[in-house]
Each structure stands twice: as structure tokens, then as C-alpha cells.
Amino acid sequence: MTQTQNYSLDDDLLLAIELADLADAISRDRFTAMDLVVTTKPDRTPVTDADQAVERAIRTALAEHRPADGILGEEFGTEGTGVRQWIIDPIDGTAGFLRGIPIWGTLIALAVDGIPVLGLVSSPALGKRWWARSGGGAWMTDERTPSAAPLRLQVSGVAELADASLSYNSIQQWDQTGHLDELITLSRQVWRTRAYGDMWSYMLLAEGLLDIVAEYDLQPYDMAALAPIVQEAGGRFTSADGQAGPWHGSALATNGLLHEPTLQILGTTTPTTDAAAPPAPPAG
């Protein structure tokens, strides 16, 4: 099969939905399985046979449907080159997945020239799926209302830090990366703090239920699918020091109104607001 390079983002979104269906069938079956195989990677993070099976299935499907596109995945690294790159986290929230906690999901993104233009998050344990493509808005479906049309997402209108709800993932993460003081300062400025964790925090923000999400020690596959959903819902997504894109090791997502005040607390007063192409993706 040859690549025509004429796929529209709508074509790519339909493919991403097919990939998510494929991933959900695998991960749902392995969730809470008694024979789940868990090993530890060199970076001391856990990986399950489900993570690997999901990524293999997605790679196989992409090889068939988008053979000229590159792939960056958490479990098997970088494959191929070119303008278009699919970025995959087969199970975001593996630590919760292996303990039977339902806050996890498959993250699928497409980046063009290094800029994520499509993102999809599918969480079968929560029964929800979120997606966006550039210029098309951000959307969600919920299995609790299967007959309902997809719901268009919109971030909150909270304009003051004192009224804002913040999710920060974990105290240990901020402490280990040397940013605990900033977290404490920020927590004293906002109304409410919780550590919802992983992809769910960003989706709650896109739904308008949270106002700020910030994390450190991240990889591109942790963030690439989240950015288009947050942005198409009306929010902003940068690194914690204000750089555009998912290539800088941290994330700050807000409803937009609170972005610059939060950046100032996190240590920068000159946030990057454009969508300039980021550095080349890291090798696997």
C-alpha cells in the first residue's frame, strides 16, 4: 500500500476512533485479569502485557492504514520518519490499571511537523471517550448516555486563582523534580486542590470541571493527545515554563484565563503563546 498524503484530519480522526476501539477491546479484557503480567522497565515504571498488546495492535493497524507515517510509542519507541507522526500511550495510568483503579486510558495523537493536530483519549473503565482535531472543537461521549449525541466541551470561565480548582498529580512528583515550593505557593492561591491523576485531570479541565492542571517529569506520549482536546475546548496547554507543545518534559493546562498567573507562580513571566514547531521528537 502506498501513502497518498491526501488524508484529511477527519479521515485521521475516523482512523483514531478505530484504533481506540481496537485498544479498548484489549485493555478492557485485561483490566483486573488474574493472570495480568507486570514487569518493571529500566526507569522503574511498571508495564503490563496489556500495555504492550495495545501498542502492538495500534502499530499493526497504522502500518496497514498509514504506512508512510511515523510512530512514537511508550513501549516500543520511534518507528519511521516524516512530517506526520502518530504518538501513542497504550495505557496512560498503568500503575492504577494494575491495581484495579479505573482511572486510565489509551492516548492517541497525530502530530504534523511536530505539532499535535489530533488527540483522542479513550477510557473504557470510566465509559468515556474524548477527542479533538484542529479547528473541529473538542467532544466527549459517555456510555451512561449511549443514545445521546457527542457533547461539545468547553473549559470553565473561572477568572481568579482564588476561585480555581487545581489538580497536580502527586506531591512526590513535584518534590522529586524540585518544584515542591511552587506547588505549595500555588495551592495557597487557589480555592481547591486535588490529585486526580493522569489523563483524567486534563479531560476534567476540558469538560469545565477543573481550572488548572500541572505536572512535571512527563514524556511526549503522556501529553500529545491531551493538548488538542484542551485547546479545542478553549483552554491553553504549554509546558510548566510556558513553551508550546508536548516536547519539554512538563505540562500546564488551564482554562486560558488562569494561564499567565499560574505561569508566574511556577517561575516564568514570559510564556510562549504561539504554536511554533517544537524540536524533533526524541528517539526511542
N, C-alpha and C positions, 0 to 999 in steps of 0.2 A: 504494500500500500504506500502511496506517495502522499506527501503533505501538500495541500493546495495553498495553505497560508491565507485562505479566504474565510476562515471561521469568524462569525460574529460573536460578540460576548453572549448573546442569547443562546447561540449554539453551544458555547463553552459552559454556560450555566446548566443547560439541559444535560450535558455530559457530567458535570459535577454532581447533579442530583442522582444520576445513575450510579456514579461512583459511591455516593453516600448510601444508597440503597444496598449496594454490594457490601460496603463496610458494616452497615448495621446488622445485616444478616449474620455476619461472622461474629461481631463483638457481642451482640445480644445473646447468641448461643453460648459464648464462653463466659459471660458475666455470671459470677457465683458458681462456676463449674467446679466440682470437687477435684477434678484432675488438671486444673489450670497449672501450667508450668511457669515458674517465676525464676528468673536469673538476675544477676547484678552486672551492669555494664561497667567499663573501666572508670567512668565518672561517678560510680557508686549509686547511680539511679537504677530503679528496678525496670525490668522489661518482661513482658509475658509472651507466651506463644500467641496470644490474641493480637498484641501489637504487631508482631512480625507477620502473622497471617493476613491482617488487614492491609498492611502496606504492600505485601506481595501481590494481593489481589488488585489493588489500585494500580500498581505499576504494570501489571499484565494488561489491564484494561486500557491504560494510557498508551502502551506500546501498540495496541491494536487500533485505537481511535485517533491518537495524536502522536504518531511515531517520530516526527521531527522535533517535538517539544522536549525540553529538558525537564528533569525531575530532581527535586531536593526533598529527601525524606528523612525523618528522625532515625529510623532503624538501619537504612541501607545507603545513606549518603547521597552524593550527587551523581547523576547519570545524564549524559548528553549536554549539549550546549545550544546556544541560540537566543533569540530575542524573547521567546516565550518559555516560561518555566513554571511547572506545577510544583507547589510546595505543600508537603503532606506531613501532618502529625496524626498517625493512625489512631492513637488513643491518648488524648490530652487528659491528664489526670490519672495516670496509671497507678499511682500509689493508692488512690481511692478505689479504683477499679478492682485491684487485687484484694482489697479489704471488704468489698461488697457495698461501698458507698456509691450512690448513683450519680454523683457529680463528675461526669467525664463525657467526652465526645470525640468524634473524628473531625479534624480540621483540614479542609481542602481549599487551597488558594491557587490562583493563576496570577503570576507577575509578568508584565510586559516591560522590557527594558528595566527590570529591577523594581518596578512599581506595582504593588498588588492592585489589580483591577477587578478581581472577583474573589469573594470569600463565601464559604459555606461551613457551618458548624452543625453537626447532627448529633443529638444526644438521645439515643433510643431509651435509655433508662429513665430519663425525665419525660420522654414522649414529645420532645420539641426539636424543631429544626429552624435555623436562622440562615438567611443568605442575602447577598447583595452583589450587584455588579455596578461598575462606574456609570453614573447617570441614570440608574434604574430604581433607586430607592432601596431601602432595607426592609426585609419581610420575615415573617415568622409563621409557622404552623404549629398546632398543638393537638396531639392525639386525643385530648379530652374533649375537643370540639371538632371531630373529623369532618363534619359536613360544612363547617364554616370556611369561608374564603380565607386565603392568607391575609394576615394582619400586617399593615404597614407600620413600621417602627418609627418612633420619634423620641429623641432624648428629652430630658426634663428641661424646664425653664428656670431652675434654681439659679439665682444670680449672686448669692452671697455665700462665702465659705461657712459662715455661722449657721446656715440652713442646710448644708450639704451632707450627704451620706457618702462615706468613703469605704472602699474595700481595698485591702493592702496585701492580701495573700497570707503572709506569715511574718511574725516578729523575727523569727530566726533568719529568714531570708534577708531582711533589711539589716539585721545585726551583722551577719556574716559578710555582707558586701560593704560594710562601713557606712551605712546610711540610717542607722537607728535614730540618731539625734533628729534628722529631718522628719522621720515618721512621727516621733513624739511631738515635734513642733506642729506638724500638720494636724495631728489628731487633736491637739488643743484648740485648733482654729475651727474645726468642723463640728457639726451637730452630732454625728453618729459615726462610729467605726465598727466594721465587721470584717472578718477574713473569710469571705465566701469561697474564694479559691478558683484557680484555673480558668477555663474559658467562660464559666458561668457568670463571673463578675462582669465581664465585658458585655455579655448578652443582656444582663440585667440593666446595665447602663444604656444600651441601645433601646431597651424597652421603656426607658424613662424612670426606672425604679431605683437606680443609683445615680450618683452625680460625678464621682471621681473613682478611677481605678488606677493603681500604680504598682509596678513590680520591677525587681531587678533580677539579674542572672538568668536572662532568657535567651533563647535561640530564635532564628528567623521562623522556623516552623511552629514555634509557640505563638507567633504574633501575626503572620502574614494573612491568615484567613479572617482575623478579628478586625483588622484595620478598615477594610472596605465596609463592613457591616456598621461599625461605629460611625464612620464618616458619612455614609449614605443615610444614616438615621439623624444626621445633623450635628454630630459631635466632632471632636478632634482626637487624633491619635498621633503621638510622637514618641520619641524616647524620653526618658526622665530628665534629660538635659535639653530637650527641645528639638532634636534632629528628626527629620522626616523619615518615615519608613521603618521596616522591622529589622534593620541590619545593625543595630547599635547596642544590643545587649540589655535593654530595659524598655519599659513601656509606661506611658502616661496616657490614659484615655479619660476624657471629660465630656461634659455636655457642651463644650466650647466656651461658654460664658465664664467658666472657672479655670480655664486652662492657664492663662498667664499668671493669675495669682498663685496657682499651685506650683508652676514652674519657678517662680521667685522663691517660694519656700524650699523647694528641692535644690536650689542653688544656682539658678541661671536667670538672667534678666534679658537675654537676647534669644528668645525661642525662634527656631526655624519654622516658618509658616508655609513655605512653598512645597511643591512636590518634586523637587529636583531629584534626578536619578541617584540612587544610593551606590555605594561601592559594589563591586562584583560579589555575588554570593560566595560564601565560603565553600571550600572543597569538602567532600565527605570524608 
